[in-house]
Amino acid sequence: MIGDLGAGDFDRLIEAVRRAVEAARTEPPALPDVRHEAADPEGTVRATAVLTAEGPRLQSLRMNPRARRLDSGDLAELVLRTVNEALDGVSAAAGGQAVPNLAALSAELHELQQFSADRFGVFADTIGDVLRQLDRRIEG
């Protein structure tokens, strides 16, 4: 079937897929309520991550007043470890399935549509040139 597609058919197919992606962006499918909270052993830093249409995101970050006693480098390392643990937990709870980036997919489809239209235009021009040359040879 794909081999039988003409330039207009191909363009319409890409446009239909692009519209479907755009519709999914405006009305994203319901995602399971996936959240994961992580904390260091002393409870100094707590991070909660959730699954969104864009993928795992940090929802909240809380620090116990004891965090002020830590050196900035140690605190930064503790925050980084805790946030990554929360994000990893959301990814694991979601079954490791990546949520597609619909905005990027839509942009790629638009780029493909433009590229294919340009390529079909070049192809049509080339065929037209060949046909004109054949006509000249036949007439001359």
Backbone torsions as a table, in degrees:
resi	resn	phi	psi	omega
1	MET	NA	-45.7	-178.4
2	ILE	-60.2	-36.1	179.9
3	GLY	-63.6	-22.2	-178.7
4	ASP	-90.5	1.8	-177.6
5	LEU	-76.3	132.3	172.6
6	GLY	-91.4	179.1	-178.2
7	ALA	-57.9	-46.3	-179.4
8	GLY	-66.3	-38.9	179.1
9	ASP	-64.7	-43.6	-179.5
10	PHE	-63.2	-43.6	179.3
11	ASP	-63.0	-42.8	179.0
12	ARG	-65.0	-38.0	178.7
13	LEU	-63.7	-47.0	179.0
14	ILE	-63.5	-41.2	179.9
15	GLU	-63.1	-39.9	178.7
16	ALA	-64.1	-42.3	178.7
17	VAL	-66.1	-41.2	179.7
18	ARG	-62.7	-41.4	177.5
19	ARG	-63.5	-38.4	178.8
20	ALA	-64.8	-40.0	178.0
21	VAL	-65.9	-43.3	178.9
22	GLU	-61.9	-41.0	178.0
23	ALA	-62.7	-39.6	178.5
24	ALA	-66.3	-32.0	177.8
25	ARG	-67.9	-39.2	-177.9
26	THR	-80.0	-29.0	177.4
27	GLU	-129.1	73.3	-176.0
28	PRO	-62.9	149.3	178.4
29	PRO	-63.3	151.9	179.4
30	ALA	-64.8	129.2	178.0
31	LEU	-99.0	148.7	175.4
32	PRO	-64.1	149.8	178.8
33	ASP	-77.1	93.7	-178.3
34	VAL	-112.7	123.4	177.0
35	ARG	-144.0	153.9	178.4
36	HIS	-145.6	131.6	176.8
37	GLU	-109.7	137.0	178.0
38	ALA	-128.1	151.1	177.7
39	ALA	-149.2	151.7	174.8
40	ASP	-72.0	164.5	-176.9
41	PRO	-57.0	-31.9	-179.9
42	GLU	-87.6	-5.8	-179.3
43	GLY	74.2	22.7	-179.2
44	THR	-73.0	-39.6	-179.2
45	VAL	-125.6	132.0	176.4
46	ARG	-126.5	132.9	179.4
47	ALA	-129.0	137.3	176.0
48	THR	-119.9	127.0	178.0
49	ALA	-115.8	150.5	179.0
50	VAL	-133.1	160.5	175.8
51	LEU	-92.5	125.9	176.9
52	THR	-122.3	176.8	177.9
53	ALA	-62.5	-23.1	178.8
54	GLU	-88.6	-5.9	-178.0
55	GLY	115.8	-170.5	179.1
56	PRO	-63.8	134.2	179.6
57	ARG	-136.2	150.1	175.7
58	LEU	-75.3	125.1	179.9
59	GLN	-95.6	-39.9	179.7
60	SER	-152.1	154.7	177.4
61	LEU	-139.9	120.3	-179.3
62	ARG	-123.7	142.5	178.1
63	MET	-126.0	134.2	175.9
64	ASN	-70.6	148.0	178.0
65	PRO	-53.1	-23.7	177.6
66	ARG	-61.5	-20.2	-178.3
67	ALA	-61.1	-27.1	179.9
68	ARG	-65.2	-22.7	-179.2
69	ARG	-78.9	-15.5	-176.7
70	LEU	-81.7	148.5	173.1
71	ASP	-65.7	147.0	-173.4
72	SER	-59.1	-36.8	178.4
73	GLY	-65.8	-43.2	178.6
74	ASP	-65.7	-40.3	178.6
75	LEU	-64.4	-44.0	179.1
76	ALA	-60.0	-43.2	179.5
77	GLU	-64.5	-41.0	179.0
78	LEU	-64.4	-43.9	178.3
79	VAL	-62.9	-47.5	-178.7
80	LEU	-58.8	-47.6	179.6
81	ARG	-61.5	-43.8	-177.0
82	THR	-68.3	-43.4	178.7
83	VAL	-63.5	-44.9	179.1
84	ASN	-62.6	-37.7	177.4
85	GLU	-63.3	-41.9	178.8
86	ALA	-65.0	-44.5	179.3
87	LEU	-64.8	-41.4	177.0
88	ASP	-63.2	-37.9	178.8
89	GLY	-64.2	-38.9	177.2
90	VAL	-65.5	-44.4	179.5
91	SER	-60.4	-43.4	179.7
92	ALA	-65.5	-42.4	-179.5
93	ALA	-66.4	-28.3	179.3
94	ALA	-81.8	4.6	178.7
95	GLY	80.2	16.3	179.7
96	GLY	72.0	5.6	-179.8
97	GLN	-79.7	128.3	177.5
98	ALA	-79.5	139.8	174.7
99	VAL	-85.7	126.5	-177.4
100	PRO	-64.6	143.5	175.7
101	ASN	-85.0	96.8	-173.9
102	LEU	-67.1	-31.9	178.4
103	ALA	-65.2	-44.0	179.3
104	ALA	-67.2	-39.8	178.6
105	LEU	-63.1	-43.5	178.5
106	SER	-61.6	-43.0	178.9
107	ALA	-63.8	-41.1	178.5
108	GLU	-64.8	-40.3	177.8
109	LEU	-64.3	-39.8	177.5
110	HIS	-63.4	-42.1	178.3
111	GLU	-63.8	-42.2	177.4
112	LEU	-62.1	-40.7	179.2
113	GLN	-62.4	-45.4	178.6
114	GLN	-63.9	-44.3	-179.5
115	PHE	-62.2	-46.3	-177.9
116	SER	-65.6	-38.2	177.4
117	ALA	-62.6	-42.6	177.5
118	ASP	-62.8	-45.8	-178.7
119	ARG	-64.6	-43.0	178.2
120	PHE	-64.1	-35.1	177.1
121	GLY	-63.3	-45.2	177.7
122	VAL	-63.0	-43.2	179.2
123	PHE	-60.9	-46.4	179.9
124	ALA	-62.7	-40.6	177.4
125	ASP	-62.6	-41.9	179.9
126	THR	-64.4	-44.7	177.9
127	ILE	-61.5	-42.8	178.0
128	GLY	-59.9	-42.9	177.8
129	ASP	-61.7	-44.4	179.6
130	VAL	-61.9	-44.5	179.9
131	LEU	-63.5	-39.6	177.5
132	ARG	-64.4	-40.2	178.4
133	GLN	-65.8	-39.6	177.2
134	LEU	-64.0	-42.2	178.0
135	ASP	-59.7	-42.7	179.8
136	ARG	-64.1	-38.9	179.7
137	ARG	-68.0	-40.2	-179.2
138	ILE	-67.7	-41.2	-178.5
139	GLU	-75.2	-29.9	-172.0
140	GLY	-99.6	NA	NA
